[in-house]
Amino acid sequence: MFVLKNAWLTIRRHLARSLVFFLACLAVAALTLVGATVVKIDRTARTSGYEAQTADAVITPKKGSKAKPLGWEEYSKYAQQLQPTLQYKAYFTETSRVDVEGLTTKGTFSVLGISSKDAEPSLPYGTFRIIEGKGIDYTSQDNSGVQSILISEKTARANKAKVGDKVSLTNPFKTDLTTQVKVGGIYTYGKRSVPESAYDTIYTGYPVFANLELDTASEPGSEGHDLHVAFVLSSPSDYREFIKAMRKNGLKESKYDISSPSLDRYEKQLQPVHQAADQARTGIILVSILGGLILLVSLFLMLKSRRNEIGMAVTIGIHKARLGWQFALETLLLSIPGLGLGLGLGALVSKPLIQARFDLGKLAVAADISLVWRVALIGMAVCAVMALVASLRVAAFKTSQLYTNDLEERA
């Protein structure tokens, strides 16, 4: 109790220096926890977050090769070869030129048949936004009744077309194949830059495309005819197995690339997270260095000016071990509460601070308890080292220094 009382009185006697030491501990702990949280978010996104993603696998001719895009026959063959060993789903889009009646302006229109909503993020011109009417209702698409289409805002304005208007689509290769459809919605690409041909694209469910027999009118890869098939796999590990299986089944690497647009999009979304983690790592280093220097200077000043105090205490019979414990306790009484409050503050402000400082969106989370404990253990180890240094200052004191000082003062 005597040691604790003396330690507390010393802290109060040097209040300014003690406050600097306490605030340095608090700031280092809080900022380190926030930075460590950002680093952990990045690590989680790279590992378990990445492995939790579904992966769509797309096959395209390699640039510079003379390979033709795969057609339905080749896709069917590879799909059958995969079925015994790998579970997957699929979505697809197919584009072809089409003649349109009911629109007054002339132009080369393309119809793009979409199999399901899963295919929309991978459309050739990117996603669209509905500004009037409704999007494509994939659940009700069948071979009966009047099907709906989407036209661009530019096409709608040029033709004074509105939702509900009916137009006719004709297969340009088989002019006797015609189907009547209605305008179900009007779309825009927003401010995104797209080619002019993008605005002449008519989006619809795949049954319209198949009813016009556009899938067999020409070969994929011929002018205006594009086929995009994606195999949807449950995880990146399945995606890697898919690549191995396709190569084993005869898809030559020299002619065809296999990529995953969904994983590419995920990686692109993580770029701000990676940048934030790099900044956080740098910040942790700078905070540790700057905070460490402040703590060392404060500790040095606290110990340097107390040589006479140590000497007087030793002279009146106070044991060095007891005095060393007092010095260590003074350090712990400032550093441990500073560490605890800093961790509490860091845990409290980590999520809003990360959201304000870094563009992490939904990935921004508060520090979890395991991370708090990890930083706390490191912090307590640092506090113990500082307390040990303080106690060693007493142990290193030599009684002969008292007489040396007296002789120097008399001289």
C-alpha positions in Angstrom: 0.0 0.0 0.0 2.9 2.3 0.8 4.5 1.7 -2.6 1.1 2.3 -4.4 0.5 5.6 -2.4 4.0 6.9 -3.2 3.6 6.0 -6.9 0.3 7.8 -7.1 1.7 10.9 -5.3 4.6 11.0 -7.8 2.2 10.8 -10.7 0.2 13.7 -9.3 3.3 15.7 -8.6 4.4 15.5 -12.2 1.0 15.8 -13.7 1.9 17.3 -17.1 4.6 14.7 -17.9 2.2 11.9 -16.6 -0.6 13.2 -18.8 1.6 13.1 -21.9 2.7 9.6 -21.1 -0.9 8.5 -20.6 -2.3 10.1 -23.8 0.6 8.7 -25.8 -0.4 5.2 -24.7 -4.0 5.8 -25.4 -3.4 7.2 -28.9 -1.0 4.4 -29.9 -3.4 1.7 -28.7 -6.5 3.3 -30.4 -4.8 4.0 -33.8 -3.0 0.6 -33.8 -6.3 -1.2 -33.3 -8.0 0.8 -36.1 -5.1 0.1 -38.5 -5.0 -3.6 -37.5 -8.8 -3.8 -38.2 -8.3 -2.5 -41.7 -5.4 -5.0 -42.3 -7.6 -7.9 -41.0 -10.5 -6.8 -43.3 -8.1 -7.0 -46.3 -6.7 -10.4 -45.2 -10.2 -11.8 -44.7 -11.3 -10.5 -48.1 -8.3 -12.1 -49.8 -8.7 -15.5 -48.1 -12.1 -16.7 -46.7 -14.0 -13.9 -48.4 -12.5 -14.8 -51.8 -13.1 -18.5 -51.3 -16.7 -17.8 -50.5 -17.4 -16.3 -53.9 -19.2 -18.1 -56.7 -17.1 -18.1 -59.9 -18.4 -17.9 -63.5 -16.1 -19.4 -66.0 -16.0 -17.9 -69.5 -14.2 -19.3 -72.6 -12.9 -16.9 -75.2 -10.5 -17.3 -78.2 -7.0 -16.2 -77.2 -6.0 -12.9 -78.7 -3.7 -13.3 -81.7 -4.9 -16.8 -82.4 -7.1 -17.9 -85.3 -9.4 -19.9 -83.1 -13.1 -19.5 -83.6 -15.6 -18.8 -80.8 -17.2 -22.0 -79.4 -20.7 -22.8 -80.7 -23.6 -24.6 -79.0 -22.3 -28.0 -80.2 -18.8 -27.5 -78.6 -20.3 -26.1 -75.4 -22.7 -29.1 -75.1 -19.8 -31.5 -75.6 -17.7 -30.0 -72.8 -20.7 -29.7 -70.5 -21.4 -33.4 -70.8 -17.7 -34.2 -70.1 -17.8 -32.1 -66.9 -21.0 -33.5 -65.4 -19.6 -36.6 -63.8 -17.0 -34.8 -61.8 -18.0 -31.2 -61.3 -21.3 -29.5 -60.3 -22.2 -26.3 -62.1 -24.9 -24.1 -63.4 -24.9 -22.0 -66.5 -26.2 -18.8 -68.0 -25.8 -17.4 -71.5 -26.5 -14.5 -73.8 -26.6 -14.5 -77.6 -26.6 -11.6 -79.9 -27.7 -11.4 -83.6 -28.8 -8.8 -86.1 -32.5 -8.4 -86.4 -35.0 -6.4 -88.6 -37.4 -4.3 -86.8 -40.8 -3.0 -87.9 -42.7 -0.4 -85.9 -39.8 1.9 -85.3 -39.7 4.8 -87.7 -36.0 5.5 -87.6 -33.7 3.4 -89.7 -30.7 1.6 -88.1 -29.0 -1.7 -87.6 -30.6 -3.2 -84.6 -29.3 -6.2 -82.6 -31.4 -8.4 -80.4 -29.7 -9.8 -77.3 -31.3 -12.9 -75.8 -30.6 -13.3 -72.0 -31.1 -16.6 -70.3 -31.5 -15.3 -66.7 -30.8 -12.4 -64.4 -27.5 -13.9 -63.4 -26.2 -13.0 -66.9 -26.9 -9.3 -66.6 -23.7 -8.3 -64.9 -21.7 -9.9 -67.8 -23.6 -8.3 -70.7 -21.3 -7.0 -73.5 -21.9 -3.3 -72.8 -22.2 -3.8 -69.0 -25.3 -3.5 -66.9 -28.2 -1.2 -67.8 -30.7 0.7 -65.7 -34.5 0.7 -66.3 -35.9 4.3 -66.3 -39.4 3.4 -67.5 -41.5 0.2 -67.4 -40.1 -3.0 -66.0 -37.0 -5.2 -66.5 -37.1 -8.6 -68.2 -39.3 -11.0 -66.3 -37.4 -14.3 -66.8 -39.8 -16.4 -64.7 -42.7 -15.8 -67.1 -40.9 -16.2 -70.4 -42.3 -19.0 -72.5 -43.3 -19.8 -76.1 -46.8 -18.4 -75.9 -48.3 -14.9 -75.8 -46.6 -11.6 -76.6 -43.1 -11.4 -75.3 -41.5 -8.1 -74.0 -38.3 -6.3 -75.0 -36.2 -3.5 -73.6 -35.2 -0.6 -75.9 -32.7 2.2 -75.1 -33.8 5.7 -74.1 -32.1 7.0 -77.2 -34.2 4.7 -79.5 -37.4 5.5 -77.6 -36.9 9.2 -78.1 -36.0 9.0 -81.7 -39.1 6.9 -82.4 -41.4 8.5 -79.9 -41.9 5.0 -78.5 -43.3 4.3 -75.1 -43.9 1.3 -72.8 -46.6 -0.9 -74.2 -46.0 -0.2 -77.9 -45.8 -3.2 -80.1 -43.2 -3.9 -82.7 -42.2 -6.8 -85.0 -38.9 -8.6 -85.0 -37.8 -10.5 -88.1 -34.9 -12.9 -88.7 -32.9 -11.2 -91.5 -31.7 -14.6 -92.7 -35.2 -16.2 -92.8 -37.6 -13.3 -93.5 -40.6 -15.6 -93.0 -39.8 -15.9 -89.3 -41.4 -12.9 -87.5 -42.6 -12.4 -84.0 -44.6 -9.6 -82.4 -43.3 -8.2 -79.1 -44.1 -5.2 -76.9 -41.9 -2.6 -75.3 -41.8 -3.7 -71.7 -39.2 -1.2 -70.5 -36.8 1.6 -71.5 -33.1 1.4 -70.4 -30.1 3.6 -70.1 -26.4 3.0 -69.5 -26.2 6.2 -67.4 -23.1 8.3 -67.7 -20.9 5.3 -68.6 -19.3 5.6 -72.0 -20.4 2.9 -74.5 -20.3 2.6 -78.3 -23.1 4.0 -80.4 -24.1 0.5 -81.4 -25.0 -0.2 -77.7 -28.0 2.0 -78.0 -29.3 0.0 -80.9 -29.4 -3.2 -78.8 -32.8 -4.7 -78.0 -32.7 -6.8 -74.8 -35.1 -9.7 -74.3 -35.5 -13.1 -72.7 -33.8 -15.9 -74.6 -37.2 -17.5 -75.9 -37.7 -14.6 -78.3 -34.2 -15.1 -79.7 -34.8 -18.9 -80.0 -38.3 -18.4 -81.6 -36.7 -16.4 -84.4 -34.2 -19.2 -84.9 -31.4 -16.7 -84.7 -29.3 -19.2 -82.8 -29.0 -21.4 -85.9 -29.2 -18.7 -88.6 -25.4 -18.1 -88.5 -22.4 -19.3 -86.6 -21.2 -17.6 -83.5 -18.3 -15.4 -84.3 -19.7 -14.3 -87.7 -20.6 -10.7 -88.2 -23.1 -9.5 -85.6 -23.5 -13.0 -84.0 -22.0 -13.5 -80.6 -22.5 -16.3 -78.1 -21.5 -15.9 -74.5 -21.8 -18.9 -72.2 -20.7 -18.9 -68.5 -20.4 -22.0 -66.3 -21.3 -21.0 -62.7 -19.2 -22.8 -60.1 -19.7 -22.8 -56.3 -16.2 -21.6 -55.4 -12.8 -20.4 -56.7 -11.5 -23.9 -55.9 -14.1 -25.4 -58.2 -13.1 -22.8 -60.8 -9.5 -24.0 -60.7 -10.7 -27.6 -61.1 -12.9 -26.5 -64.0 -9.8 -25.1 -65.8 -7.9 -28.3 -65.3 -10.8 -30.4 -66.5 -11.3 -28.3 -69.6 -7.6 -28.5 -70.6 -7.7 -32.2 -70.0 -10.8 -32.6 -72.2 -9.0 -30.9 -75.1 -9.5 -27.1 -74.8 -6.1 -26.0 -75.9 -4.4 -23.2 -73.8 -2.7 -21.9 -77.0 -6.1 -21.2 -78.5 -8.6 -20.4 -75.7 -8.5 -18.4 -72.5 -10.6 -19.2 -69.5 -11.5 -16.3 -67.2 -13.9 -15.5 -64.5 -15.7 -12.1 -64.8 -17.2 -12.5 -61.4 -13.9 -13.0 -59.7 -12.4 -10.2 -61.7 -15.2 -7.9 -60.5 -14.5 -9.0 -56.9 -10.8 -8.3 -57.2 -11.6 -4.9 -58.7 -13.9 -4.1 -55.8 -11.1 -5.1 -53.4 -8.6 -2.6 -54.8 -9.7 0.1 -52.4 -9.4 -2.4 -49.6 -5.9 -3.4 -50.6 -4.9 0.3 -50.8 -6.5 1.0 -47.4 -4.6 -2.0 -45.9 -1.3 -0.7 -47.3 -2.0 2.8 -45.8 -3.0 1.2 -42.5 0.3 -0.8 -42.3 2.3 2.3 -43.0 0.2 4.2 -40.4 0.8 1.5 -37.8 4.5 1.7 -38.3 4.5 5.5 -38.1 2.3 5.5 -35.0 4.4 2.9 -33.3 7.6 4.8 -34.1 6.3 8.3 -33.1 4.4 7.0 -30.1 7.4 4.9 -29.0 9.7 7.9 -29.2 7.3 10.0 -27.1 7.0 7.2 -24.5 10.8 6.7 -24.4 11.5 10.5 -24.0 8.8 10.7 -21.3 10.2 7.7 -19.5 13.8 9.0 -19.9 12.9 12.4 -18.4 11.0 10.8 -15.6 14.0 8.7 -14.6 16.8 11.2 -15.3 15.6 13.8 -12.9 15.1 11.4 -10.0 18.7 10.4 -9.2 18.7 12.4 -5.9 15.3 10.9 -5.0 16.7 7.4 -5.4 19.8 8.2 -3.4 17.9 9.7 -0.5 15.5 6.8 -0.4 18.4 4.3 -0.4 20.2 6.4 2.4 17.2 6.3 4.7 17.0 2.5 4.3 14.5 1.8 1.6 15.4 -1.3 -0.2 16.2 -1.0 -4.0 13.7 -3.7 -4.8 10.9 -1.8 -3.1 11.9 1.4 -4.8 12.2 -0.3 -8.2 8.7 -1.7 -7.7 7.5 1.8 -7.1 9.0 3.1 -10.3 7.6 0.2 -12.2 4.2 0.8 -10.7 4.2 4.4 -11.7 4.8 3.3 -15.3 2.0 0.7 -15.1 -0.5 3.1 -13.5 -0.2 5.3 -16.6 0.4 2.8 -19.4 -2.2 0.1 -18.5 -5.2 2.5 -18.2 -4.0 4.3 -21.3 -3.8 1.0 -23.2 -7.3 -0.1 -21.9 -9.0 3.2 -22.7 -7.2 3.3 -26.1 -8.4 -0.1 -27.0 -12.0 0.7 -25.9 -11.9 3.9 -27.9 -10.4 2.1 -30.9 -13.1 -0.6 -30.8 -15.8 2.1 -30.5 -14.6 4.3 -33.4 -13.0 1.8 -35.7 -16.1 1.2 -37.9 -17.1 4.9 -38.4 -13.5 6.0 -38.7 -12.8 3.3 -41.3 -15.9 4.2 -43.3 -14.9 7.9 -43.2 -11.3 7.4 -44.1 -11.4 4.4 -46.5 -13.8 3.5 -49.2 -14.6 -0.1 -48.0 -18.4 -0.1 -48.3 -20.0 -3.1 -46.6 -16.6 -4.6 -45.8 -16.0 -1.9 -43.1 -16.6 -3.6 -39.7 -15.8 -2.9 -36.1 -12.8 -4.5 -34.4 -13.6 -8.0 -33.2 -12.8 -9.3 -29.8 -10.0 -11.6 -30.9 -8.2 -8.7 -32.6 -8.7 -6.5 -29.5 -7.1 -9.2 -27.3 -4.2 -9.6 -29.7 -3.4 -5.9 -29.7 -4.0 -5.9 -25.9 -1.4 -8.7 -25.3 1.2 -6.9 -27.4 0.4 -3.6 -25.6 0.7 -5.3 -22.2 4.1 -6.7 -23.2 5.3 -3.2 -24.1 4.0 -1.9 -20.8 5.8 -4.6 -19.0 9.1 -3.8 -20.8 8.7 -0.1 -19.9 8.0 -1.0 -16.2 11.1 -3.2 -16.3 13.2 -0.4 -17.6 12.0 1.9 -14.9 12.8 -0.6 -12.2 16.2 -1.3 -13.6 17.0 2.4 -13.3 16.9 1.9 -9.6 18.9 -1.3 -9.7 21.6 0.4 -11.7 22.0 3.3 -9.2 25.2 3.2 -7.2 25.3 4.7 -3.7 28.7 6.2 -4.5 27.0 8.6 -6.8 25.6 10.5 -3.8 29.1 11.4 -2.5 30.3 12.2 -6.0 27.5 14.8 -6.3 28.3 16.3 -3.0 32.0 16.7 -3.9 31.1 18.2 -7.2 28.8 20.7 -5.5 31.4 21.8 -2.9 34.1 22.2 -5.6 
